Amino acid sequence: MDSDPYSYETESVCPVCLKKISARRVTENGETRIIKKCIEHGEFSTPVWRGEPAIQNWARPKTPSVPPVTDTTALKGCPFDCGLCPEHNQHTCTALVEITWRCDLNCKICFASAGNVENHSVKSSKNKILPRPDPTVDELKILLAKVRETAGPCNLQLSGGEPAVRDDLPQLATIAKELGFPFVQINTNGLRIARQKELAKIWADAGVDSVFLQFDGTRDDIYESIRGRSLLKEKMCAITNLIEAGIGVVLVPTIVPGVNDDNIGEILKLAVEHAPGVRGVHFQPVSYFGRYPQSPSDKARITLPEIMTKLEEQTSSLVHKTDFLPPACEHALCSFHSNYMVMENGNLKKLSGKGEACCSTRPAAEGAEKSKSFVRRQWAAPVVSECCCTKPLDDLDRFIQRAKTHILAVSGMAFQDAWTLDLERLKGCCIHVAAPDGKLIPFCAYNLTSMEGSSLYRGKND
């Protein structure tokens, strides 16, 4: 492996004060680190890419596509003008709307800091600290209408907190469909669905297409470490109830080194066993949002190439790391993906998308449209059609029939925290959180926190 260092200039923020500073992506001996120095708080060096495929070969060039509607002007520069601003380079693929700050878990790892009293509380007239009330249905209808007007017919994810704690979630899903969102997904831990089987059918009838199910592993010690208690039985019950209700299930594991990075292969095997109801697995390397007085160690990080490699190693080559490709929508360094047909014997057959491996430069907006269309088709429950033929199907016919239902999407996405933030990547973000005032904020900017836990955006406009 080439040991000569390769350096790429970019910009980032200081993890202590969140001021914008110069940064470099430096690659040497198969490892890429983002290195930056704040005049006041010193130097920070964090791994963002380790192993194969080499970062120099991982590219999906795109020409910038300014969002059709921008709600802010570029005054202070990225990442301080999000809304979106005219300097953003990608359209909205998925809009995320947080419908509650309540949660029935208290996880150590949480993008939304759902257990953080400071972020989700208000002072009463007597200066008492009270839980922040959920936005009302009318308030959310106004917010959803604003998002639909700004972002167009993008995919919608209803999140939290834990959205299932709201009894009126089905009403919100129906409102979203009436407003013209073609695909509605719920981001949930699955606990309420596990307890109330009938609720899954209510969700489906209300217009819920898919569930993004928190699923960190196939062992209870994993949940005890990450989520605070044993949850595997409830997770499996949720999967069963959702599949029976006709809602597509995407398993979403947060991968934490030393906790569940040895379980990556088993997660994929479980998804295969539950196909076609389970439509995909979306791995997320742990990121550090919230209060971290000490910088996370290198051992506390896992990068996308390491997950790709472990997928191959831990499944006895059921999949290969060479199967995976950079994204068409977001920045190339943000994610990987591959699609497979689940064969009758449990093997996976890689499917190649037309033009996916093309390295020619394409408009970013084109990638966003392809991504939206794929998610709507793949992450929803499969549509099973009965064959009207009376004669036995030949091998090709059987293959075509199976391809309509038994496709499994395997992907991973690395979210950026204050140590790993790369503004070039941020400008290409296509997953946008709707702030309470209706402005669309790139996901990693919205959740970004300093080492002491202060935010740029979350909680600022509530």
C-alpha positions in Angstrom: 0.0 0.0 0.0 1.2 3.5 -0.9 2.7 5.2 2.2 3.1 8.6 0.6 0.8 11.1 2.3 -2.0 12.6 0.3 -3.6 15.9 1.5 -6.8 17.6 0.5 -7.8 21.1 1.8 -11.2 21.7 3.2 -12.9 23.5 6.2 -14.4 22.3 9.5 -15.2 23.7 13.0 -13.4 23.6 16.3 -15.0 21.0 18.5 -14.6 23.3 21.5 -15.9 26.7 20.3 -17.5 25.6 16.9 -15.7 28.4 15.1 -15.0 27.7 11.4 -11.3 26.7 10.9 -9.2 25.4 8.0 -8.8 21.6 7.8 -7.1 18.9 5.8 -8.0 15.4 4.9 -4.6 13.6 5.1 -4.3 10.1 3.8 -1.3 7.9 4.7 -0.8 4.2 5.0 -4.4 3.5 4.1 -5.9 5.8 6.8 -7.5 9.2 6.2 -7.7 11.7 9.0 -9.2 15.1 9.2 -6.7 17.4 10.8 -7.4 20.9 12.0 -6.1 23.5 14.4 -7.9 26.2 16.3 -5.8 29.1 17.4 -7.4 29.1 20.8 -8.0 25.3 21.5 -5.3 23.5 19.6 -5.0 20.7 17.1 -7.5 17.9 16.5 -6.8 14.8 14.4 -9.6 12.2 13.8 -9.8 9.2 11.5 -12.6 9.3 8.9 -11.6 6.5 6.5 -9.6 3.4 7.2 -8.8 0.5 4.9 -10.2 -0.6 1.5 -11.6 0.7 -0.8 -9.0 3.4 -0.9 -10.4 6.9 -0.5 -8.7 8.1 -3.7 -10.8 5.5 -5.6 -14.1 6.2 -3.9 -15.7 8.9 -6.0 -19.0 9.9 -7.5 -18.4 13.3 -9.0 -21.4 15.7 -9.2 -22.0 19.2 -10.4 -23.6 21.3 -7.7 -27.4 21.8 -7.8 -28.7 24.8 -5.8 -32.0 24.0 -4.1 -34.9 25.5 -5.9 -36.0 27.4 -2.8 -33.6 28.9 -0.3 -34.8 30.5 2.9 -31.6 32.2 4.1 -28.8 34.2 2.5 -25.1 33.4 2.8 -23.8 36.0 5.3 -21.5 34.2 7.8 -20.8 31.2 5.5 -21.2 27.5 6.0 -22.3 26.1 8.4 -23.8 29.2 10.0 -26.4 30.2 7.4 -28.4 26.9 7.0 -31.9 27.2 6.0 -31.0 26.2 3.2 -28.7 28.9 1.8 -27.6 29.5 -1.8 -24.2 27.9 -1.1 -25.8 24.5 -0.6 -25.0 22.0 -3.4 -27.9 19.5 -3.2 -31.7 19.3 -3.2 -33.7 17.7 -0.4 -34.0 13.9 -0.8 -35.4 13.2 2.6 -37.0 15.8 5.0 -37.0 14.8 8.6 -39.7 16.3 10.9 -39.5 15.8 14.7 -43.0 15.4 16.0 -42.1 14.9 19.7 -39.2 15.3 22.1 -40.5 12.6 24.4 -39.0 9.1 24.3 -39.6 5.8 26.2 -35.9 5.0 26.2 -32.9 6.8 27.6 -30.1 5.8 25.2 -26.5 6.7 25.7 -26.4 7.5 22.0 -29.1 9.7 20.5 -29.0 12.2 17.6 -31.9 14.1 19.1 -30.6 14.2 22.7 -34.1 13.0 23.7 -33.0 12.6 27.3 -31.4 16.0 27.5 -33.6 18.1 29.8 -31.8 21.3 28.7 -32.6 20.8 25.0 -36.2 19.8 25.6 -37.6 21.8 28.5 -39.2 25.2 29.1 -39.5 27.5 32.1 -43.0 28.1 33.6 -44.2 31.4 34.9 -42.9 30.4 38.3 -39.4 29.5 36.8 -40.0 25.8 37.2 -38.4 23.6 34.5 -41.1 21.7 32.7 -41.0 19.2 29.8 -41.4 20.9 26.4 -44.9 20.1 25.1 -45.2 18.3 21.8 -46.1 20.5 18.8 -49.8 20.4 18.1 -51.4 18.8 15.1 -52.2 22.2 13.6 -48.6 23.4 14.2 -47.2 20.3 12.5 -49.6 20.7 9.6 -48.3 24.2 9.0 -44.7 22.9 9.3 -45.3 20.0 6.9 -47.0 22.3 4.4 -44.0 24.6 4.6 -41.6 21.7 4.0 -43.6 20.5 1.0 -43.7 23.9 -0.5 -39.9 24.4 0.0 -38.6 20.9 -0.8 -41.2 19.7 -3.3 -42.4 16.0 -3.3 -39.4 14.7 -1.3 -39.5 11.6 1.0 -40.6 12.4 4.5 -39.4 10.8 7.8 -41.4 11.5 11.0 -39.0 11.3 13.9 -38.5 12.4 17.5 -37.8 11.6 20.3 -39.9 8.5 19.8 -42.7 9.3 17.4 -44.8 6.3 18.5 -45.5 7.9 21.8 -48.0 10.2 20.0 -51.4 8.6 19.7 -52.2 10.9 16.8 -49.2 9.8 14.7 -51.6 8.1 12.2 -53.4 11.4 11.7 -50.0 13.1 11.0 -49.1 10.4 8.4 -52.5 11.0 6.7 -52.0 14.7 6.7 -48.5 14.3 5.1 -50.0 12.1 2.3 -52.7 14.7 1.7 -50.1 17.4 1.4 -48.4 15.5 -1.3 -45.5 13.6 0.3 -45.3 10.4 -1.7 -43.4 8.4 0.9 -43.8 8.5 4.6 -41.4 6.7 6.9 -41.5 6.5 10.7 -38.1 6.5 12.6 -38.9 4.3 15.7 -37.4 2.1 18.3 -40.3 -0.3 17.8 -41.3 -0.8 21.4 -44.9 0.4 21.1 -45.4 -1.6 17.9 -44.1 -4.7 19.7 -46.7 -4.2 22.4 -49.6 -3.2 20.2 -49.8 -5.4 17.1 -53.0 -3.7 15.9 -51.2 -0.3 15.8 -49.0 -1.4 12.9 -52.1 -2.0 10.7 -53.5 1.4 11.8 -50.2 3.0 10.7 -50.4 1.2 7.4 -54.0 2.3 6.7 -53.0 5.9 7.6 -50.4 6.0 4.9 -47.1 4.9 6.5 -45.0 3.2 3.9 -41.9 2.2 5.8 -40.3 2.0 9.3 -36.7 2.9 10.0 -36.3 0.5 12.9 -33.5 1.0 15.5 -31.9 -2.4 15.5 -28.4 -2.6 17.0 -27.8 -6.3 17.0 -28.9 -9.9 17.6 -27.7 -10.1 21.2 -29.2 -8.5 24.3 -25.8 -7.5 25.7 -25.6 -5.1 22.8 -28.9 -3.4 23.7 -27.9 -3.3 27.4 -24.7 -1.4 26.5 -26.2 1.0 23.9 -29.9 1.4 25.0 -29.7 0.6 28.7 -31.7 -2.6 28.8 -32.5 -5.9 27.0 -34.6 -5.3 23.9 -34.1 -8.1 21.4 -37.4 -9.9 22.0 -39.3 -6.6 21.5 -37.3 -5.8 18.4 -38.2 -9.2 16.8 -41.8 -8.8 17.8 -41.9 -5.3 16.1 -40.4 -6.8 12.9 -43.1 -9.5 12.8 -46.0 -7.1 13.5 -44.8 -4.5 10.9 -44.3 -7.1 8.2 -47.7 -8.6 8.8 -49.3 -5.2 8.5 -47.6 -4.6 5.1 -45.1 -1.9 6.2 -41.6 -2.1 4.8 -38.9 -2.5 7.5 -35.4 -1.1 7.3 -33.1 -2.2 10.1 -30.9 0.6 11.4 -27.9 -0.5 13.5 -25.7 2.1 15.2 -22.2 0.4 15.1 -20.1 1.0 18.2 -16.5 -0.4 18.3 -16.1 -3.0 21.0 -19.9 -3.4 21.5 -21.5 -4.6 18.2 -18.9 -4.4 15.5 -18.5 -8.2 15.8 -22.2 -8.6 15.1 -22.5 -6.8 11.8 -22.6 -10.1 9.8 -25.3 -11.6 12.0 -27.5 -8.5 11.6 -27.3 -8.9 7.8 -28.1 -12.6 8.0 -31.1 -11.8 10.1 -32.3 -9.4 7.5 -31.9 -12.0 4.8 -33.9 -14.5 6.9 -36.8 -12.0 7.2 -36.8 -10.8 3.6 -38.8 -9.7 1.7 -40.6 -8.0 4.7 -37.2 -6.5 5.8 -36.3 -4.3 2.8 -32.9 -3.2 3.8 -30.2 -2.7 6.4 -28.7 0.8 6.9 -25.6 0.7 9.1 -24.6 3.9 10.9 -21.1 4.2 12.5 -21.4 5.8 15.9 -21.0 9.6 15.9 -20.5 11.8 19.0 -23.3 14.3 19.6 -23.9 15.8 23.0 -21.5 16.5 25.8 -18.0 14.9 25.5 -15.5 16.7 27.6 -12.7 14.5 26.2 -12.3 13.8 22.5 -13.3 10.3 21.5 -10.3 8.0 21.0 -9.4 6.5 17.7 -10.5 3.1 19.0 -14.0 4.6 19.6 -14.4 5.3 15.9 -15.4 2.9 13.1 -15.4 4.1 9.4 -17.4 3.0 6.4 -14.6 0.9 4.8 -14.2 -1.0 8.1 -17.9 -1.8 8.0 -17.8 -2.9 4.4 -14.8 -5.2 5.2 -16.6 -6.7 8.3 -19.7 -7.4 6.2 -17.6 -9.6 3.9 -15.5 -11.2 6.7 -18.5 -11.9 9.1 -20.8 -13.4 6.4 -18.3 -15.8 4.9 -18.4 -13.7 1.7 -22.2 -13.7 1.5 -21.4 -10.1 0.3 -18.1 -8.6 -0.8 -16.7 -5.2 0.0 -16.1 -4.7 -3.7 -19.9 -4.9 -4.2 -20.4 -1.5 -2.6 -20.6 1.8 -4.5 -20.5 5.5 -3.5 -23.9 7.4 -3.5 -25.5 9.3 -6.3 -27.2 11.8 -4.0 -25.0 12.8 -1.0 -21.2 13.4 -0.9 -19.3 10.3 -1.9 -17.6 10.0 1.6 -21.0 10.0 3.4 -22.2 6.5 2.5 -22.1 3.2 0.6 -24.8 1.0 -0.9 -25.4 -2.2 -2.8 -28.6 -4.1 -3.8 -29.1 -7.8 -3.8 -31.7 -10.4 -4.7 -32.3 -12.8 -1.9 -32.3 -16.2 -3.5 -34.4 -19.2 -2.4 -31.4 -20.9 -0.8 -30.6 -17.7 1.3 -27.7 -16.6 -0.9 -27.5 -13.0 -2.2 -27.1 -12.1 -5.8 -25.7 -8.7 -6.4 -27.7 -6.5 -8.8 -26.0 -3.8 -10.7 -27.9 -0.6 -11.4 -27.6 0.9 -14.8 -24.9 3.5 -14.9 -24.2 3.2 -11.1 -20.5 2.6 -11.6 -20.1 5.5 -14.0 -17.4 8.0 -12.9 -18.5 10.8 -15.3 -19.7 14.0 -13.6 -23.5 14.2 -13.2 -25.8 16.9 -11.9 -26.4 16.5 -8.1 -30.1 17.0 -8.6 -30.2 14.0 -10.9 -28.8 11.9 -8.1 -31.3 13.2 -5.7 -34.2 12.3 -7.9 -32.8 8.8 -8.4 -32.3 8.4 -4.7 -35.9 9.5 -3.9 -37.4 7.2 -6.4 -35.3 4.2 -5.2 -36.2 4.7 -1.6 -39.9 4.9 -2.4 -39.8 1.7 -4.4 -37.3 -0.3 -2.3 -38.0 0.6 1.4 -41.8 0.2 1.1 -43.4 -3.2 1.4 -43.1 -5.3 -1.8 -46.2 -5.4 -4.0 -46.9 -9.1 -4.7 -48.7 -9.9 -7.9 -50.2 -13.3 -8.8 -49.0 -14.8 -12.1 -51.9 -15.5 -14.4 -49.9 -18.0 -16.5 -51.1 -21.7 -16.3 -47.9 -23.2 -17.6 -44.9 -23.7 -15.2 -42.4 -20.8 -15.0 -39.0 -21.3 -16.5 -35.8 -20.1 -14.7 -35.9 -16.6 -16.3 -39.6 -16.1 -15.4 -38.9 -17.2 -11.8 -35.9 -14.8 -11.6 -38.0 -11.9 -12.9 -40.9 -12.7 -10.4 -38.5 -12.9 -7.5 -36.8 -9.7 -8.5 -40.1 -7.8 -8.0 -40.2 -8.7 -4.3 -37.0 -10.1 -2.9 -34.6 -7.2 -3.2 -32.5 -6.3 -0.1 -30.7 -3.0 0.0 -27.5 -2.9 2.1 -26.1 0.5 2.9 -24.2 2.6 5.4 -24.0 6.3 6.3 -21.4 8.1 8.3 -22.8 11.1 10.1 -20.4 13.9 11.0 -19.8 15.3 14.5 -17.7 18.2 15.6 -14.4 16.3 15.2 -15.2 14.8 11.8 -17.2 17.7 10.2 -16.1 18.4 6.6 -17.9 21.4 5.1 -17.4 20.1 1.6 -19.4 17.0 2.6 -22.0 19.1 4.5 -22.7 21.3 1.4 -23.7 18.1 -0.4 -26.1 16.8 2.2 -29.5 15.7 1.0 -31.1 14.7 4.3 -32.5 17.9 5.9 -34.2 18.4 9.3 -37.1 20.8 9.4 -36.5 23.3 12.2 -39.6 24.4 14.1 -39.6 27.7 12.0 -39.7 25.6 8.8 -36.1 26.1 7.7 -34.4 23.0 6.3 -31.0 22.3 8.0 -28.6 19.6 6.8 -28.8 16.7 9.3 -25.2 16.9 10.6 -25.4 20.7 11.0 -28.7 20.4 12.9 -27.4 17.8 15.4 -23.9 19.3 15.7 -22.7 20.0 19.2 -19.5 21.2 20.8 -17.6 19.2 23.4 -19.7 20.8 26.1 -22.9 20.0 24.3 -23.9 23.4 22.9 -25.7 23.4 19.5 -25.6 25.5 16.4 -29.3 24.8 15.6 -31.1 22.3 17.7 -33.2 24.1 20.3 -32.4 27.6 19.0 -35.7 28.2 17.2 -38.1 26.1 19.3 
